[in-house]
Amino acid sequence: MMKKNIVLGVTGGIASYKAVTLTSQLIKAGYNVKVIMTENATQFVTPLTFQVMSRNTVYTDTFIEPNPEKIAHIEVADWADLMIIAPTTANTISKMATGIADNMLTSVYLATSAPVWVAPAMNVHMYQHPAIIRQINQLFEDGIRFIEPSEGILACGYVGKGRLEEPEKIVANIDGFFSKEQTLAGKNVLVTAGPTIEAIDPVRFLTNRSTGKMGFAIANEAASLGANVTLVTSVKNLAVDERIEVITIQSAEDMYKAVTQRSETMDIIIKAAAVADYTPDAYRPHKIKKSNDDKEAFHFIRTTDILKTLGQNKPQGQLLIGFAAESQDVEKNARLKLEDKNLDMVVANDISRQDTGFGVDTNQVTLITANDMKKLPLVTKEETALLIWKAIIALPLIEVK
């Protein structure tokens, strides 16, 4: 593997001394490292220390331009294969979330197209403050990956969550990120995610509790494994890999058209969306008023079964994966779906549980094929997505690199 370029941002906290060790370990692991320090960070560790450890220029000021032919913060932003800010203070997290670029570090953050990781380190009460939680959630929606702080005795004397993760673990995460095999390179993958929205009138609509988190995690993981990914969804507030083609829809009919128009060219289709089974018989162009007159009532009609349509028209060699969100008889209902829809695998989960239902960040699913059943552990939806892909890649119909 060619050496990867790491931009390491260091902000003004006592944990910045750990960033020296992190720099050293990244260099030993074979990475190229360029360090950017905020002004406050230089109060804890000198730039010379990082220069010696990284064997590169250390950047501390946006307006210092050593090469007149290049703009420093743009050059560094373009150079990066990965940007990681460790430690990240509450101040810098807030600047990143609101788009403030008043120093070299935040300017590079806004200018880079590389993945960005944040490793917070601060007092436990600061980390739990509603303002910081709000900014962290915003960065997460923007696609920033967080390396969660660990618990222990903090520099301020408190005991709790807020310690910068150890450099060894950060390096291990970076190694894992870059060593991921592109097992889906060249494969065309279509994923559906989230709910459908069935309009009744200009005010009202019918939908469901799906948030799209699981489907987005599956699509993002497929992109990281090298696939050409198309995501069909109604969800607009979740982070999506920039390599993914996103098709925005609303209704079940919209999704049906978007999926069937592209299905024949797909190697793998994963239907993770929660599609409405019924839709109003007609859209009312004006708001329906309260009335005792039954003529104002509306009726439902069945939507087209997208998954069954795909199963009936599945090209040879295509893998078709469905989801079964069940509240009772989970395995039984999932097996019926596997057979009825002509699927290669069903991902079944019990939505009656608080830790695996809609809107939560964890999941525990059971993977069911014609000849096998495997229950996965309770983990995050991102980890679940990786385990699902490992199982799909192991299916006999798919040839991987």
Helices and strands as residue ranges (DSSP letters): E 5-10, H 16-28, E 32-37, G 41-43, H 47-54, H 72-79, E 82-88, H 90-98, H 104-111, E 116-120, H 124-127, H 130-141, E 145-146, E 150-153, E 159-163, H 167-179, E 188-193, E 198-199, E 205-206, H 213-224, E 228-233, E 245-248, H 252-262, G 263-265, E 268-271, E 278-280, G 294-296, E 300-302, H 306-312, E 319-326, H 330-340, E 345-350, E 362-363, E 365-368, E 373-375, E 379-380, H 381-393
